[in-house]
Amino acid sequence: MVTILLSAGDQSGEAHAAALVRVLRARLPDVRFVGLGGALMRAAGVEIIVDQRELAVGGLFELIPELGRIVGAWRRLSRALAETRPELVVLVDSGGFNLPFAGRVKRTTGANILYFIAPQVWAWRPGRIRRLAARADRITVGLPFERDYHASQGVRVDYYGHPLVDAFAKLRAEARPGELPAERRARVRGALGLPVDSSLLGIFPRRDTRRRRQSSGSHRASRKPTSAAKPRSPSRARPNRSAASPREGASSSMPSTSRSRSPAR
């Protein structure tokens, strides 16, 4: 049986990997899929060896206490690589984990490596392009200009298109000429299962746990009613105009130092 090993270290990458698996299973029903992912990939038919939540860290200070968990995930995925002997390894984004893992695949197996939705090396740490070119047999990119950028660096690249953009292709196809903004909003919200007339508030927390813990308190506080009147701050309390201020009392008892102007002669 042909085996394909996939590694998707975050939720957005997992969604892309799950969509790819569904297409491949329809064309190649006898292929076995194993790897690193989450619930979406499991639902698509992937045997999950490592749960992607074990890699959900962000920043050096969060990485240090979670290092043992990440090393354990690396070892289990490496063991699955040796045991399943896949014909193809598909890596999805997550360059911090997948680029080193591509090196291990290259050193220890004869599997082909497809980097599906390659990391955006042009935007951050462009030096990684050399490792990407040396380790991946082929890559796919989600933005048109990325194809030319990677090809200029000697990488075998295909333009796949951005999966999130493709997800809305049906909505674009259903657009009617002369459609009013209110009609378009109702159509799109209906397709997404959102209430048509209600106001929506979008909250987009980071995926790493430390940031999520820090922001969860403010998110909960933002849901509390704000109609209760707040007590006036003492610094903003208005002075009692009926009582003379000490300065006013002092000025009334002090003799005036201004010279009186004599009348014009």
Stockholm file with secondary structure:
# STOCKHOLM 1.0

chainA/1-265         MVTILLSAGDQSGEAHAAALVRVLRARLPDVRFVGLGGALMRAAGVEIIVDQRELAVGGLFELIPELGRIVGAWRRLSRALAETRPELVVLVDSGGFNLPFAGRVKRTTGANILYFIAPQVWAWRPGRIRRLAARADRITVGLPFERDYHASQGVRVDYYGHPLVDAFAKLRAEARPGELPAERRARVRGALGLPVDSSLLGIFPRRDTRRRRQSSGSHRASRKPTSAAKPRSPSRARPNRSAASPREGASSSMPSTSRSRSPAR
#=GR chainA/1-265 SS CCEEEEEECSHHHHHHHHHHHHHHHHHCTTCEEEEEECHHHHHHTCEEEEEGGGGCCCSHHHHTTTHHHHHHHHHHHHHHHHHHCCSEEEEESCHHHHHHHHHHHHHHCCCEEEEESCCCTTTSCTTHHHHHHHHCSEEEESSHHHHHHHHHTTCCEEECCCHHHHTTHHHHHTCCTTCCHHHHHHHHHHHHTCCSSSCCCCCCCCSSHHHHHHHHHHHHHHTSCCCSCCCCCGGGCCCCTTSCCHHHHHHHHSCCCSCCCCCCC
#=GC SS_cons         CCEEEEEECSHHHHHHHHHHHHHHHHHCTTCEEEEEECHHHHHHTCEEEEEGGGGCCCSHHHHTTTHHHHHHHHHHHHHHHHHHCCSEEEEESCHHHHHHHHHHHHHHCCCEEEEESCCCTTTSCTTHHHHHHHHCSEEEESSHHHHHHHHHTTCCEEECCCHHHHTTHHHHHTCCTTCCHHHHHHHHHHHHTCCSSSCCCCCCCCSSHHHHHHHHHHHHHHTSCCCSCCCCCGGGCCCCTTSCCHHHHHHHHSCCCSCCCCCCC
//
